[in-house]
Amino acid sequence: MSVEVERKFLCNADTLKTLEEIGAVCVGQRQFHDEYFDTAEFHLTLRDMWLRKRKGCWELKCPTAKLDGSEEQRDAALCTRYKEITDLPEIHLRVREAVGDEDMETCPSLEDESWLRRWKLACFAEFTTVRRSFTLQEEGVQVDLDQADFGYHVGEIEVLVPEGGDVQRAMEKISRTAQQLGLSGDKRIEGKMTVYLKTNRPEHYARLLKEQIL
Ligand code: V4E
């Protein structure tokens, strides 16, 4: 399990030029289709849990524990931090808990996707992204430029921290990279999901907004 620390930013006509100027190296372009799942009552997303299938693999993003007050104030407002879980039995445990299934006797099969039916999970969002990725001199920092098929273009500065690693240091790296990229805003930039839900699932969006998840 690792923690993904990330700051999103809006891309403009100069973004590619600026990346080149700061010595970013393009390490490739790829395309992927994401499907996100939840119950009709939003058991997962109301807990800020994001269950996704990408290229045939399951992944669950879950919130991390809060940092202490002073750290929270300084950098965290612009960054998101999520645990990334890719181990299917671990995903099942967490989903089972979130949907409130207390029957520990009968385990759904990991082989097929009967667990989706058992926990009434259905796809609520799906979209395709074309992503160009860049590495930077700052160790462990990656910048992704995402173009979603519903017309949203967003950049991400990202650092993956192994379990128990230094999240604060990752945020400092992100902050230095943001400065190099000339990012000045002090507001969190919307992710692809926020923009998608606003247009395609207004009720789901309104509920998550009300509960301050988005
Ligand atoms: C965590 C989360 C969602 C899951 C997808 O997260 P995100 O990193 O935005 O997508 P993507 O395609 O870049 O995934 P990656 O390839 O990096 O794994 S959907 C909504 N959230 C919560 C969330 C939030 N509340 N605010 C912001 C700015 N982003 C995400």
Boltz pocket constraint, residues with backbone or C-beta under 6 A from the ligand:
constraints:
  - pocket:
      binder: B
      contacts: [[A, 6], [A, 8], [A, 48], [A, 50], [A, 61], [A, 80], [A, 82], [A, 129], [A, 156], [A, 188], [A, 189], [A, 190], [A, 191], [A, 192], [A, 193], [A, 194], [A, 213], [A, 214]]
      max_distance: 6.0
